[in-house]
Amino acid sequence: MALPVCVSCKEPILPEQKGVKLPCPSCGEVVFWRCRKCRDLVNGYKCPKCGFQGP
């Protein structure tokens, strides 16, 4: 099974890193994974479907 990849830094998220999985807040059709480091640093991301930009 492949590891999830952080949408912000593009690094694999190991189970002990406690990444989070969330749907796009705008369209809800794309699922993002974010690592703890990028969440803590408030690194941005962009939905490839609707263009929503977060954090």
Legacy VTK file of the C-alpha trace (Angstrom):
# vtk DataFile Version 3.0
C-alpha trace
ASCII
DATASET POLYDATA
POINTS 55 float
0.000 0.000 0.000
1.368 3.413 -0.960
1.812 6.113 1.637
-0.301 9.263 1.353
1.542 12.325 0.066
1.259 15.812 1.570
-0.482 18.190 -0.829
1.790 21.058 0.280
5.331 19.634 0.469
4.759 16.521 -1.704
6.518 14.300 0.872
5.137 10.892 1.908
3.353 10.894 5.256
4.404 8.083 7.575
1.781 6.683 9.979
3.588 8.048 13.061
3.593 11.586 11.586
-0.138 11.951 12.172
-1.116 13.500 8.854
-4.707 14.527 8.260
-7.043 13.648 5.416
-9.632 16.236 4.423
-11.942 16.969 1.496
-11.610 20.228 -0.413
-13.527 22.854 1.608
-14.976 24.290 -1.603
-15.936 21.446 -3.950
-15.618 18.459 -1.593
-14.622 16.243 -4.520
-10.849 16.148 -4.000
-9.303 14.586 -0.895
-6.120 16.156 0.469
-3.533 14.792 2.863
-1.484 17.264 4.901
1.518 16.485 7.086
1.857 17.878 10.575
4.802 20.104 9.590
2.885 21.837 6.773
-0.168 22.274 9.006
1.997 23.810 11.746
3.728 26.121 9.244
0.381 26.938 7.569
1.792 26.020 4.152
-0.663 26.564 1.337
-2.236 24.179 -1.141
-4.487 24.406 -4.177
-7.338 22.172 -5.310
-6.684 20.919 -8.864
-10.426 20.658 -9.553
-11.928 23.963 -8.398
-8.852 26.125 -7.737
-9.575 26.675 -4.022
-6.442 27.799 -2.198
-5.955 27.083 1.453
-4.925 26.689 4.403
LINES 1 56
55 0 1 2 3 4 5 6 7 8 9 10 11 12 13 14 15 16 17 18 19 20 21 22 23 24 25 26 27 28 29 30 31 32 33 34 35 36 37 38 39 40 41 42 43 44 45 46 47 48 49 50 51 52 53 54
